[in-house]
Amino acid sequence: MQVSRRQLFKICAGGMAGTTAALLGFAPTIALAETRQYKLLRSRETRNNCTYCSVGCGMLIYSQGDGAKNVTENIFHVEGDADHPVSRGSLCPKGAGVLDYIHSEGRLRYPEYRAPGSDKWQRISWDEAISRIARLMKDDRDANFVEKNENNVTVNRWLTTGMLCSSAASNETGLLDQKFTRALGMVAIDCQARLCHGPTVAALAPSFGRGAMTNNWVDIKNANVILIMGGNAAEAHPVGFKWVIEAKTKNNAKVIVVDPRFNRSAAVADIYAPIRAGSDTAFLLGMINYLITHNKIQTEYVREYTNASLLVRDDYAFSDGLFSGFDATKKSYNKDSWHYQLDEKGLAKQDKTLQDPRCVWNLLKEHVSRYTPELVERLCGTSKEDFLLISSILAETCARDKTSTILYALGWTHHTGGAQIIRCAAMIQLLLGNIGMPGGGVNALRGHSNIQGYTDLGLLSLNLPGYMPLPSEKQTNLTDYLQQITPTPLVDGQVNFWKNTPNFFVSMMKSFWGDHATAENDWGFDWLPKWDKSYDVLQQAELMTEGKLNGYIVQGFNPLAAFPDKNKSSRALSKLKYMVVIDPLVTESSNFWQNHGAMNDVQTADIQTEVFRLPSSCFAEENGSIVNSGRWLQWHFQASEPPGEALHDGKIIARLFMKLRELYQKEGGANPLPVMNMAWDYQDPLDPLPEEIAREANGKALADIHDDQGNLLAKKGQQISTFAHLKNDGSTASFCWIYAGSWTEAGNQMARRDNADPSGLGCTSGWAWCWPLNRRILYNRASVDPQGKPWDPKREIIRWDGAKWTGYDVPDYSAAAPGTGVGPFIMQQEGVGRLFATDKMADGPFPEHYEPIESPIGTNPLHPAVISNPVARIFASDLPNMGTAKDFPYVATTYSITELFRHWTKHALLNAIAQPEQFIEIGEGLAASKGIAQGDEVKVSSKRGFIVAKAVVTKRIRPLTIDGKHVDTIGIPCHWGFEGATRKGYLANTLTPSVGDANSQTPEFKAFLVNVEKV
């Protein structure tokens, strides 16, 4: 008699558990007796990286199908890559659910079209979609292209169509995005960096020379103290957070969390202190004051490696909340006075004794002296005792054998003064001597898998690849442009590596325009669009509402859910003539014209926007590279074809570009030369291969390249190995100079998988490739003293061996020997880190506390006449939408939760099950006063709109006393919307104000005013 396994369990459950099946006369089936087959047998393994946050975790993807022609592969299993140095086989809840994202019901499979005023989508062919979009784009470009401005200056710009670029697509897609948009003359382009880490570059580049995470994920383990502020790494970067835990367990590190909420990072911290959202600058300036007054600085480091000794002009001043040079009419600064005193050679004057009252050191002491522990308590709500304890612990890392690291994310960048908060952190770490050190640094934990790459590639309104600026209309020729953007040394004998800008720029232009770029036409300089103002996302939304932006290409972006003031964004999108959405998923933006009740209350028939929805591949369905937060370029491989008729982003952009070329070839039109001359010489112009694009990003020799002594560096046609070989004479081409070395004659360096760590410090130089030049810790020359000896021998990463610089990492320095006076911050004109930022920041050379635009106290105790940042970005049309504490008495702050990633994972069933329903977080005291109980439905409203969600009543959010006033905070996760596998919810950005950081125009999402009521 045969029984199944289930029947056997039933028999046992019936009271015969101690009786064998054989004694009962039953024989198990053969299936029960044989060894279970290994689930991955006959599968194909593909290496990839997680598509969500910037940890860049390694993934192994398993698919069925042998790659033969007409065989459809099917991904059926994903697991962590145990060899990956950062993730070591781990995946967080988001990564663990990635299979449900790949196979989501929300995946787009066919091109679709929504006609003006229509209430439905209709399926169309790719040819129909590409032809119609190209026609709309060409007609708009021909009608609105500006070849010369009113001053008869060649500007070659097209302002009436814009593009949002995806920060989860590969670098190779990003390169095509850049070529596509600039060939057409677009200036209104942006990527997610604008909405998250824009202030990081704006702050770190002026401070150190580069705008990136200074160290890397694994290096966190080397810290003695870890300050987590302006972020919640345990929640937003769970796998990267393992290195915080390793620092605790292996290095006995102290972990400090300062945050408005007691969050998951705080749950494992040694010290937690609450702070009012939007007051971080006051806290950090108070800490700087503490370090100075208690003499807790790395004295030799500060004297030799910072600009503390440089003298500032006599006309620089700060008074009552304003720096010298403020123009109240323009709401901007004339920054002439924010410079050094110069000698007859044009070099900055110094006083190494730090006694001169005009030296940076004494100006800094005076500036921060107002930020006493008492003032910090008054502005931040953090107790004086907590503040002093935290300051004293961090201060101990001024010792040469101790380091601290600062981890931050959107909690700092999402403020009107976000860049200046980050500047404070940079200044603290310079004072403590923690920049360049293993276990040190200011570590920006970026939010998207390739947001670092898209920033590197210059996919922002006014940027070009490699952090070069797009020319403005005031830079009328190549000579003037290069002269203005190429810095000269401010201290004698410095490396000043940006002096090589002409080499980088001309090589980029050769990659852009190929043989058409010649010395006679200034390498195609006139073909680049020239800007008159920033066309960032805030500006784009404003132009749409004014009817000045007609077309919009939205690639891997969800502006309705991501832009501030969702209702303004809805009005803006409704005024477009056409919108093209390129995405793997159904997004709220693609369906912005649909009425979803109070969640999206629009009049569909009145919206005349033509909308195209083009299905693209996801990360698992492409080859290419992405850059994690630590600047690692990691190559990943395609595991299957995208579903249905979906195409890789590069194919979509290529088809559209080639169709536009075809139209210009046939019909002519507005200035076709930049379009026709753009280098697009790929093996298949309709399907550029990621491998050939990656080689282009690296760069090659267009002629034999020799050094100054005549030695051959590279033969014509060979890949270059370093940006040091780039020339300004047209003999080299490199799309993104900082990527030079990523794909050399030795092959694809980004695909390397040697995870050996001979230093024991997490310097795995053989894994992937890291810009610049595979350097894992930026500014590592500062990890050794002026004589070239490590400050801490246990943290030796480089040293001077008596003849040359050597070590486990690539030295971030020239060949200069110790004693030559060459500073360690080689990208800076001064050769040192900046405590005083000179003219590099829009809102001051020193940070200053300003209240959020929507302040709960309505004043600024430091200077009541200047309450908020005087140069923050805010349009006149948005001013009426700013609320006051009288009507909206509570501070709100948005945040992310572990199980969901922005608006993507709500399409993945596993993640939707884990967090199915929208909620807000409210403190127990406020809830009691409002009669709100756990699970009640509440309405949260701001001056701009409202959301309805379930209340989570918690001890995690404490009320604070700010300037004598009781202030409550409400936490608002930002993940739900009216699309996806979760229960429908309201877009959290319905509540947020349309106001941006003064330097990067990144919107305020972390400190605004709301009211809350029980429904």
Disulfide bonds with the S-S distance in Angstrom:
none
